[in-house]
Amino acid sequence: MTYPAFEELVRTRRSVRSFSSEHIPDELISKILEAAAYAPSSWGGHPMEYIVIRDRDTMKKLAACKQMGAGPLGYGDAAIVPVIDRRNLELWVEDAAVASAYILLAAEYYGVGACWIHMKDRVGHTGSAEEDIRALLGIPEYYGILNAVSLGMPKDKGKKRSLTPVIHYGKF
């Protein structure tokens, strides 16, 4: 198997919401999370922890923790919930976002479809999405939950796109 160069990897990555029935080997999920462990973090502390969910019923309940927009969590092959101990950590949102971006890029690298599902400050069914996830997965109150990532083997990769960055040099 050949893997795409970084430039191609970044250009071809898409949020995948349509998955095949093919199973993702546990080894691939481990490799994706190994890559995420190397994400930069504030003060170099690498505070991220990950909850991997493979049980279909729990994944459907996870999707139901957010009122709308979390469907892919219920029908992927796996879900990852990055969590972070917020005590004494001012930049937890940034750390979680960078680690999640690494998950998305690593998934693309290994041919796994992935979709970021934002949870922080979103409405849940019994409270906030974060509160509902905390209750479902037994996450302590002092842990931050920014998002979840749905994983599955892609059914449809989506359209190719061409983007041009908007760049300002020196001043806006």
Contacts in CASP RR format, 6 or more apart in sequence:
PFRMAT RR
TARGET T0000
AUTHOR 0000-0000-0000
METHOD contacts of the structure
MODEL  1
MTYPAFEELVRTRRSVRSFSSEHIPDELISKILEAAAYAPSSWGGHPMEY
IVIRDRDTMKKLAACKQMGAGPLGYGDAAIVPVIDRRNLELWVEDAAVAS
AYILLAAEYYGVGACWIHMKDRVGHTGSAEEDIRALLGIPEYYGILNAVS
LGMPKDKGKKRSLTPVIHYGKF
3 9 0 8 1.000
3 109 0 8 1.000
3 110 0 8 1.000
4 12 0 8 1.000
4 109 0 8 1.000
9 105 0 8 1.000
9 108 0 8 1.000
9 109 0 8 1.000
10 105 0 8 1.000
12 108 0 8 1.000
12 157 0 8 1.000
12 160 0 8 1.000
13 104 0 8 1.000
13 105 0 8 1.000
13 108 0 8 1.000
14 157 0 8 1.000
14 158 0 8 1.000
15 114 0 8 1.000
15 115 0 8 1.000
15 116 0 8 1.000
16 72 0 8 1.000
16 113 0 8 1.000
16 114 0 8 1.000
16 115 0 8 1.000
16 152 0 8 1.000
16 154 0 8 1.000
16 155 0 8 1.000
16 156 0 8 1.000
16 157 0 8 1.000
17 71 0 8 1.000
17 72 0 8 1.000
17 115 0 8 1.000
17 150 0 8 1.000
18 154 0 8 1.000
18 155 0 8 1.000
18 156 0 8 1.000
19 72 0 8 1.000
19 75 0 8 1.000
19 76 0 8 1.000
19 77 0 8 1.000
19 113 0 8 1.000
19 150 0 8 1.000
19 152 0 8 1.000
19 153 0 8 1.000
19 154 0 8 1.000
19 155 0 8 1.000
20 152 0 8 1.000
20 153 0 8 1.000
20 154 0 8 1.000
20 155 0 8 1.000
22 77 0 8 1.000
22 152 0 8 1.000
22 153 0 8 1.000
23 77 0 8 1.000
23 153 0 8 1.000
24 77 0 8 1.000
24 78 0 8 1.000
24 112 0 8 1.000
24 151 0 8 1.000
24 152 0 8 1.000
24 153 0 8 1.000
28 110 0 8 1.000
28 112 0 8 1.000
29 52 0 8 1.000
29 78 0 8 1.000
29 80 0 8 1.000
29 151 0 8 1.000
31 106 0 8 1.000
31 110 0 8 1.000
32 80 0 8 1.000
32 103 0 8 1.000
32 106 0 8 1.000
32 107 0 8 1.000
32 110 0 8 1.000
32 112 0 8 1.000
32 151 0 8 1.000
33 50 0 8 1.000
33 52 0 8 1.000
33 80 0 8 1.000
33 103 0 8 1.000
35 102 0 8 1.000
35 103 0 8 1.000
35 105 0 8 1.000
35 106 0 8 1.000
35 109 0 8 1.000
36 48 0 8 1.000
36 50 0 8 1.000
36 82 0 8 1.000
36 99 0 8 1.000
36 100 0 8 1.000
36 102 0 8 1.000
36 103 0 8 1.000
36 106 0 8 1.000
37 46 0 8 1.000
37 48 0 8 1.000
38 102 0 8 1.000
39 46 0 8 1.000
39 48 0 8 1.000
39 95 0 8 1.000
39 98 0 8 1.000
39 99 0 8 1.000
39 101 0 8 1.000
39 102 0 8 1.000
40 98 0 8 1.000
41 47 0 8 1.000
41 48 0 8 1.000
41 95 0 8 1.000
41 98 0 8 1.000
41 99 0 8 1.000
42 89 0 8 1.000
42 90 0 8 1.000
42 91 0 8 1.000
42 94 0 8 1.000
42 95 0 8 1.000
47 84 0 8 1.000
47 85 0 8 1.000
47 89 0 8 1.000
47 92 0 8 1.000
47 95 0 8 1.000
48 82 0 8 1.000
48 83 0 8 1.000
48 84 0 8 1.000
48 95 0 8 1.000
48 96 0 8 1.000
48 99 0 8 1.000
49 82 0 8 1.000
49 83 0 8 1.000
49 84 0 8 1.000
49 85 0 8 1.000
49 143 0 8 1.000
50 80 0 8 1.000
50 81 0 8 1.000
50 82 0 8 1.000
50 83 0 8 1.000
51 80 0 8 1.000
51 81 0 8 1.000
51 83 0 8 1.000
51 137 0 8 1.000
51 139 0 8 1.000
52 78 0 8 1.000
52 79 0 8 1.000
52 80 0 8 1.000
53 59 0 8 1.000
53 62 0 8 1.000
53 78 0 8 1.000
53 79 0 8 1.000
53 80 0 8 1.000
53 81 0 8 1.000
53 137 0 8 1.000
54 77 0 8 1.000
54 78 0 8 1.000
56 74 0 8 1.000
58 136 0 8 1.000
59 73 0 8 1.000
59 74 0 8 1.000
59 75 0 8 1.000
59 76 0 8 1.000
59 78 0 8 1.000
59 79 0 8 1.000
60 73 0 8 1.000
60 74 0 8 1.000
61 136 0 8 1.000
62 70 0 8 1.000
62 73 0 8 1.000
62 74 0 8 1.000
62 79 0 8 1.000
62 81 0 8 1.000
62 133 0 8 1.000
62 136 0 8 1.000
62 137 0 8 1.000
62 148 0 8 1.000
63 70 0 8 1.000
63 71 0 8 1.000
63 72 0 8 1.000
63 73 0 8 1.000
63 74 0 8 1.000
64 70 0 8 1.000
64 125 0 8 1.000
64 132 0 8 1.000
65 119 0 8 1.000
65 124 0 8 1.000
65 125 0 8 1.000
65 129 0 8 1.000
65 132 0 8 1.000
65 133 0 8 1.000
65 136 0 8 1.000
66 117 0 8 1.000
66 119 0 8 1.000
66 122 0 8 1.000
66 123 0 8 1.000
66 124 0 8 1.000
66 129 0 8 1.000
66 132 0 8 1.000
67 122 0 8 1.000
67 123 0 8 1.000
67 124 0 8 1.000
67 125 0 8 1.000
67 129 0 8 1.000
69 117 0 8 1.000
70 117 0 8 1.000
70 119 0 8 1.000
70 129 0 8 1.000
70 148 0 8 1.000
71 117 0 8 1.000
71 150 0 8 1.000
72 115 0 8 1.000
72 117 0 8 1.000
72 150 0 8 1.000
73 79 0 8 1.000
73 117 0 8 1.000
73 148 0 8 1.000
73 150 0 8 1.000
74 150 0 8 1.000
76 150 0 8 1.000
76 151 0 8 1.000
76 152 0 8 1.000
77 151 0 8 1.000
77 152 0 8 1.000
77 153 0 8 1.000
78 150 0 8 1.000
78 151 0 8 1.000
78 152 0 8 1.000
79 148 0 8 1.000
79 149 0 8 1.000
79 150 0 8 1.000
79 151 0 8 1.000
80 103 0 8 1.000
80 148 0 8 1.000
80 149 0 8 1.000
80 151 0 8 1.000
81 133 0 8 1.000
81 137 0 8 1.000
81 139 0 8 1.000
81 145 0 8 1.000
81 148 0 8 1.000
81 149 0 8 1.000
82 96 0 8 1.000
82 99 0 8 1.000
82 100 0 8 1.000
82 103 0 8 1.000
82 145 0 8 1.000
82 146 0 8 1.000
82 147 0 8 1.000
82 148 0 8 1.000
82 149 0 8 1.000
83 96 0 8 1.000
83 139 0 8 1.000
83 143 0 8 1.000
83 144 0 8 1.000
83 145 0 8 1.000
84 92 0 8 1.000
84 95 0 8 1.000
84 96 0 8 1.000
84 143 0 8 1.000
84 144 0 8 1.000
84 146 0 8 1.000
85 92 0 8 1.000
85 142 0 8 1.000
85 143 0 8 1.000
85 144 0 8 1.000
86 92 0 8 1.000
86 142 0 8 1.000
86 143 0 8 1.000
86 144 0 8 1.000
87 142 0 8 1.000
89 95 0 8 1.000
92 144 0 8 1.000
92 146 0 8 1.000
93 120 0 8 1.000
93 146 0 8 1.000
96 144 0 8 1.000
96 146 0 8 1.000
96 147 0 8 1.000
97 146 0 8 1.000
97 147 0 8 1.000
100 116 0 8 1.000
100 146 0 8 1.000
100 147 0 8 1.000
100 149 0 8 1.000
103 114 0 8 1.000
103 149 0 8 1.000
104 114 0 8 1.000
104 116 0 8 1.000
104 149 0 8 1.000
107 113 0 8 1.000
107 114 0 8 1.000
107 149 0 8 1.000
107 151 0 8 1.000
108 114 0 8 1.000
111 153 0 8 1.000
111 154 0 8 1.000
112 151 0 8 1.000
112 152 0 8 1.000
112 153 0 8 1.000
112 154 0 8 1.000
113 151 0 8 1.000
113 152 0 8 1.000
113 153 0 8 1.000
113 154 0 8 1.000
114 149 0 8 1.000
114 150 0 8 1.000
114 151 0 8 1.000
114 152 0 8 1.000
115 149 0 8 1.000
115 150 0 8 1.000
116 147 0 8 1.000
116 149 0 8 1.000
117 147 0 8 1.000
117 148 0 8 1.000
117 149 0 8 1.000
117 150 0 8 1.000
118 146 0 8 1.000
118 147 0 8 1.000
119 129 0 8 1.000
119 130 0 8 1.000
119 133 0 8 1.000
119 145 0 8 1.000
119 146 0 8 1.000
119 147 0 8 1.000
119 148 0 8 1.000
120 129 0 8 1.000
120 130 0 8 1.000
120 144 0 8 1.000
120 145 0 8 1.000
120 146 0 8 1.000
120 147 0 8 1.000
121 128 0 8 1.000
121 130 0 8 1.000
122 128 0 8 1.000
122 129 0 8 1.000
122 130 0 8 1.000
123 129 0 8 1.000
124 131 0 8 1.000
124 132 0 8 1.000
125 132 0 8 1.000
126 132 0 8 1.000
126 135 0 8 1.000
129 145 0 8 1.000
130 144 0 8 1.000
130 145 0 8 1.000
133 139 0 8 1.000
133 145 0 8 1.000
133 148 0 8 1.000
134 140 0 8 1.000
134 141 0 8 1.000
134 143 0 8 1.000
134 145 0 8 1.000
139 145 0 8 1.000
END
